[in-house]
Amino acid sequence: MRVVRKIVIDGSTDLVLCRGSAARMLVASEDPEWLSRIHTNVVGDKLRIEQDPRASLT
């Protein structure tokens, strides 16, 4: 498990972070295909959440 001290959001991404006994991140969308454009990555102590503008939606 990695420690995340910063969250970086790149793009227009709606999300909800929840605290509790387990860490959770919810990303809401009316279009399930849109979720395939969201990518997460942990680099050092940063959680990076990106919306890939190049991913095509059909």
C-alpha positions as CSV (number, residue, x, y, z in Angstrom):
1,M,0.0,0.0,0.0
2,R,1.3,3.5,-0.9
3,V,0.8,6.7,1.0
4,V,-0.9,9.4,-1.1
5,R,-0.4,12.9,0.1
6,K,-1.6,14.8,-3.0
7,I,-4.3,14.3,-5.6
8,V,-3.8,15.8,-9.1
9,I,-6.8,16.0,-11.3
10,D,-6.2,16.6,-15.0
11,G,-9.2,17.2,-17.2
12,S,-12.9,17.6,-16.3
13,T,-13.4,14.6,-14.1
14,D,-16.3,14.4,-11.5
15,L,-15.3,12.2,-8.6
16,V,-16.1,11.7,-4.9
17,L,-13.4,10.7,-2.3
18,C,-14.7,8.8,0.7
19,R,-13.1,8.3,4.1
20,G,-13.9,5.3,6.2
21,S,-12.5,1.9,7.2
22,A,-11.4,1.4,3.6
23,A,-10.2,3.9,1.0
24,R,-12.7,4.5,-1.8
25,M,-12.8,6.7,-4.9
26,L,-16.0,7.0,-6.9
27,V,-16.1,8.3,-10.5
28,A,-19.7,9.0,-11.7
29,S,-20.8,9.0,-15.3
30,E,-24.0,8.7,-17.2
31,D,-22.1,7.1,-20.1
32,P,-20.2,3.9,-19.2
33,E,-17.9,4.3,-22.2
34,W,-16.7,7.6,-20.8
35,L,-15.2,5.7,-17.8
36,S,-12.7,4.1,-20.2
37,R,-11.1,7.5,-20.6
38,I,-10.2,7.9,-16.9
39,H,-6.7,6.7,-15.9
40,T,-5.2,6.7,-12.5
41,N,-1.5,6.4,-11.6
42,V,0.5,6.8,-8.4
43,V,3.8,8.6,-8.8
44,G,5.7,9.1,-5.5
45,D,3.2,10.5,-3.1
46,K,0.8,11.8,-5.8
47,L,-2.4,10.1,-7.1
48,R,-2.8,11.4,-10.6
49,I,-6.4,11.2,-12.1
50,E,-6.5,12.0,-15.8
51,Q,-9.2,12.1,-18.5
52,D,-7.6,11.0,-21.7
53,P,-8.9,13.4,-24.4
54,R,-7.4,11.1,-27.2
55,A,-9.5,8.1,-26.3
56,S,-12.3,7.7,-28.8
57,L,-15.8,7.1,-27.9
58,T,-18.0,5.2,-30.3
